[in-house]
């Protein structure tokens, strides 16, 4: 099963992708992780991307698609994958369709996590992560079980992204509505889109997603 998670920054895509991965054994893929992996592995595409990134440029869609193609062709993706944060534009979505078709694959479902803008700003400005393993937490919604200690690895070191503030979040929301939200209509027209309420608690969102996947 191959999935795409859609939703604005802070909607909980990463958290839900982790849950789906644990429940169904799918591979979670994010553009950033794939880029870093290709660069670290020193593949020809990774080297090309590295040159652009080191020069401060944005990696073009053509290279991103090649990196996605390289990643999903690996054996660990044979049983399915979850794309988190990709595609971001209609051009990327169309290119992804062509890529999957060439490999005899398809997207089985696109899950939109719907949330309120004001809630998103609160979510993002309050989030932080373990500096060692990257586990995600929030000041009010998702605290570690033991204060100051990471649930996953036991570290006591945490960090916040510098751009997790209300002004930056508003700018990121505008970019999402301008560039990525058209994908909602794109996948609706293809009969792939399913929407869930992202305003409820994390377990409830997971239950909604599982109910969607159970019908695929």
N, C-alpha and C positions, 0 to 999 in steps of 0.2 A: 504494500500500500504506500503510495506516494502522496504527500500532503503539502499544502502551503498554508501558513498562518498569516492572516492579514490583520491589521489594526495599527492605530497610531502609536508613537513612542510611549512606553509605559503601560500599554494595554495588558501586558502579561504574557506576551508571545513566548519569550524565553522560558518562563516558569512552566507554562503549559507544554512546551516542546519537551522539556525535561521529563514531565509526568508521562507524556505519551511514549517517550523513549523507554522509560522503565516498564510501562505496562505492555507495550507491544513489540519491543525490541527493534524499533526503527532507529535510524541514524539521524541525529540532529545536525543540520548543516546551516551555518551562517556565512554570509559573504566574507566578513572579516576573518573568520577562522579559516575559510578556504584559501583566501589570499595569503594569509600568513603561513599556512601549511605548504602552499606551492612555492613560496619564496624560500622557506626553510629547507624544503626538499631539493631546491635548486633545479627544478624542472625547467625546460625551455620557456614555457609560459610564465612560470614563477620568476625567472630571471628578467623577462620582458617587463612584468609588472613591477618588479623591484626597482628597475631603472627609472620607471615613471614615478614611483612613490618617493624614491630618494631625491628626485628633482622637484618634489612638492606638487606634482600633478595628480589629477584624478584618473584612475584606471578606467579606460573606455569600456563601453559595453561589450565590444568584440572580445576583449581579453577576459573580462569577467565571465562571459558565456563559455569561453574555452576552459577556464578554470573549473566552472561548474561541470562541464562535460567530462573533464579529467577526473573530478572527484566522484561523480555518481557512477562512473564506469568501474570503480573499484569493487572488490568482492563483498565488502561489508555493507554495501548499499543494495545488494541483490534482493533482500527481502523488503526493502522500502526505505524511504527517507522523509524527513521533514525539512522544508525550506523555511527558514526564519529570517526575514529581512530581505528576501529575494523572491520574485522580481519586485523592483521598486517603481518601474515605469511600464507603460504600454509597450514600448519598443522591446524592453527586456522580456515581457510576458510573451510576445509574439516569437522572439528568438528562442525562448525556452520551449515553446510548443514545437518549433521546428527541430530543436535538438532532441527532445524526447521522442518525437515521431521517428527520427533517424535511428534511434536506439531501440525502437519497438516498445517504448514505455509511454506512460501517460500520467497526468495528475488525476488522482481519484477523488479528491475533495479539497476545496479551499474554504477554510474556516475563518470567518471574520469575527474578531472579538470586539464587540461594541461597548464603548465606554463614554462617559461624560468628560468634556474638556476640563472643567474645573477639578474633577476628581483626578484626572491625569496629572495636572500640575502638582497636586498634593502628593500623589504617588511618587513622582519622579524626584521632587525636591527632598523627599524624605528617605530615599533609598541609598543603600551603601552595600559594600561587598567585602568578603573575606580577602585580605591581601595575598593570602597564600594559595587558596584553591578556587577563588572566584565565586563561591556560593553567595547568593543574593539575599539581602535582608532589607527591612524597612523600619523606620523609627516607631511606627504605631501598628502597622498591618502585619508585619512578619519579623518579629524579634527572635533572636536565638533563644533556644529553650533555657540555656544557662546564660545570664547576662554577661556579655563580653567574651563569650567563648563560641567559636564556630561549631555548629551542629555537625558539619561534615568532617572536618579535619582536626578540630580542637584548637585551632590557632586563636590567639588573642589579638591579632593585628587586623585592622579593618581600614577601608579606604572609601572615599567618595569621588565620583567623577567631577571635575571642575565645572563641567557644563550642565550639571544637574541643578539648575536654578530656574526660577519662574520665567525670567525673560528669555533665556535660551530655549526653554521648553515651548514657549509660545511661538518662537521662530521655527522650531522643528515641527510643530503642529501645522503651521502654515505651509511648510514644504511638503508635509504628508498630504494635506488636502489638495495641493496644487499638482503633485507628481504621482502619488501612489493611490489616492482614493478612486481615481478612474478605473482601477483594476476591479473594484467591487462590481461595477456594471459589466466589465469585460467577462468576468467569470460567471456572473449571474446569467448572461446571455448564453453561455456554454453549458448551463445546467449544473455547474460544479459548486456554486456558492452555498454555504450554510452559515447562518449567523447565530452567535450565542451572546448571552447577556454577560458582559464583563464587569458589571457593577456589583455582582454578588461576591461572596468569598471565594478564595482560590479552590477549595474542594468542590464547591458548587459549579464553578466554571468547568472544572475537570469532568464532573459528572455530565454536564451538558455536551461536552465534546465527545465523551465516550459514547453517549447516546447517538450522536451523529455518526460516529465511526461504526457503530454496531449495525447500521443500515447500509453500509457501503459494501 
